[in-house]
Amino acid sequence: MSEDRRTAVDFTEPFMTFDLAILMKKPRLGNNGTTQTPPLPTITSIRDLAQQTVIKYGVIESGRTADFFRRSTDPLYKQMWREMSNNRDYGLVPSNSEGMRKVRQSDGRYGFITEGTTANYWVHRKPCDLVSVEDKMDTRHYALAVRRGSELKTKIDDALKQMKDEGELDNLHHKWWIGRGECSGAVGIISTGSLVPALLTALMALASSLLSGSP
């Protein structure tokens, strides 16, 4: 969902919400079970990245996350944008896969700032060497777009509410999020590409039923 697109289409109620996250390499343990030496700064939020110089960080060069930092008026985020744009070799990467590659080769000294869905996908893929630090900033929503003024919006909104009330959205979440990770102990994996078609199929069937007036 974006304000620019709202001028051309109507959006349904959101069916999924997510924030930004930092994709990082898991701390390497030494022979005595402690973390690597010297220890790296503890990163618990995106703002923490701006307050240290050991861990480099970056975003996809042409995407919404880069736009967020580029347009921000927050002094700390403006500082981060200057750091990234002045060091394009690591600050502005061409793709998610390149960001992930840099993280895996960094030995904990690089953080890739990306959508939470993307970060969680890579965290739950082999060789199971990544972690995601979630941050409640630049919150984004997934919704469906319909023609402006279309009666379908109300029907889909009703269908989404019914699916939520009856637990169908939770069932879809469980099917595509839970138990599909490749890593031991993983609690979930986000597969947006699989979830959206499944959701659309269920929604269209329910909306069609509501439009026709059938139970």
N, C-alpha and C positions, 0 to 999 in steps of 0.2 A: 504494500500500500504506500502511495506517495501523494503529496499534495498536488504535484503537477498532473498526475493521472486523474485526480478527482475532478478536474475540469472537463474530462472527456468521457468518464464512465462513473457509474455508481459502484461502491464496494459493499459487499455483504458484511455482516458482523465477522470479526476475526475468528478463525478456527485454530490459530496457533500463534504464539507470541515468543519471541526470543531476543536475547541481548548480544552484545559483543563478548568475546572471550580471548584469552591469550593462550596460544598453543606453545608449549615448552617441552623440553627434554626432561625426562625423569632424572632426579638427582642420582649420580653414580655413587655407589657404596664402596668404601674402601675395605681392606681385608679385615679390619676390626669392626665392621658393620656401621661405621659412621659415614657421613656424607663426604663428598670430595673435599680436598684441601688445595688451596684455601677455600673456605665456604663462600658460596655465592649469596648475593642479597636475597632476602625473602620477598617474594612478589605475591601479594594477595589481591592486587587490583591494577588496572591500567595506569592509574595515577602514580603507583609505586615505580613504574618504569621510568617516569620523568625525573624521579628523585634519586637516581643512581646513574652511574656511567659504565658499569661493568657489563651489564646485559644489553646488547643492542636489540633493536626492534624494528618492525616494518609492517607494511600493509600492501595489498594489491594496488598497483599504481593507478589503475583506472576503474574505480569502483565506489560504492556508496561509503565504505569505511574511510577511504582516502578523502572523499568529499566532506565527511563529518569533521575530520581534523582540519582540512583546508579552510572550512568556513567557520570554525569555532571561534568564539570570542573569549573563551576561557583562557587565561594566561598560561596555564599548565599545558593545555592541549595545543595552544599556539606554539609553545616551546617544543612540544613533541613533533609538530608538523615541520618546524624548521630543521630539527634534527634529521627527520626522515627525508625531506626533500633535498637537503644538502649532502646526504650520503645515499644516493640512489642505488648503489650497488647492493645494499641490504635494506634500505629504508623503503624502497618502492620496488616490489617484485612483480613479475608479469602474470603470475598465476598462483592458485592455491597449492598446486603440486610443488612449485618452486619454493614457496614459503615453507611447506612441510619439509622439503629437502634441506633447507638451511637450518631448520630447527634440529633435525636429526644429526646434522654434521657439526652442530655448535658446541656439544658437550655442556649444554646448559647455559650458554652465553648468547642465546638469541631467542626472542619471543616474537611470534607471528600473531598479530592482532587481526582477528577475522570474526565472522558470524559464529555464534555459538553452535549452530547446526554443523557447520564445517569442522570446527574444532573437535566436537564430540565424535564425528565420523572417524577422524584420523586417530583419536585416542583409543578407539576400540578396534583398530586394525593392527595386525601383526606388523612388526615384531614387538608390539605392546610396550613401547619405550617412551610414550608421550603422556603428558598431563594437560588438562585444560583448567585455566583459572578464569572463572566466570565473573562478569562485572555487570552491574545493573546500570548500563549507560547505552545511549542510542538504541532504545528499545524499538523493535520492529514487529510488524504484524503480518501474518499471512491471511489473506481474504480472497474471495472470488470477485471478479469484475463482471458486471452486466451492463447492458445498454442503459443510458440515463433515462430515468422515468419508467423503466420496465417493471411490470408487476411481478416479474420473476424474483426480484430482490426480496420482497416481502415473503414470498413462498420459501426461498432458500433460507432466509433468516429463521422462519418458523421451523424449517427442517433441521437446521443446525441446533436450535433450541431443543427440539424433540430428541435429536441424537444425543445431545448433552444430558438431558434429563433421564433418558433411558440407558445411559452408559455406553452408547455406541461409539462416541468419540474416545472414551477411555479404552474400549476394546480395540479400536484401530491403533491408538497409541501403544497399547501393550503388544499388538501384533508386530508393529514396525519398529518400536523402540526397544522393547525388552527381550533379552535372551538371544539377540542376534550378533552379539559381539564375538570377536575372535580371541579375545584376551581373557585369561583366567580371572575371575572375580569381577568382570565387567557387569554393570547393572543395566546397561542400555546402549543402544546405538540408533542414531537418527538417520532414517532413510527417507528423506523428503521426496525423492524421485519415485519411491514406491508408495508412500503414504498418499500423495495428492491424487493419483489415479484411483486409488481405492476409495478415498473420500468422495471424489467426484461421482463415481459409480453409485455409491450409497446415497449421496445427496440427490442425484438426478432421479433415482427411483422413488425416493420419498417425496421430492418436489412434484414429480409427475402425478403421484397419488393425491397430493394435496390440491393440485390444479384441477384434477378431474373430479374432486370431491369424494373420492372413494376412501374407505377407512384404511 
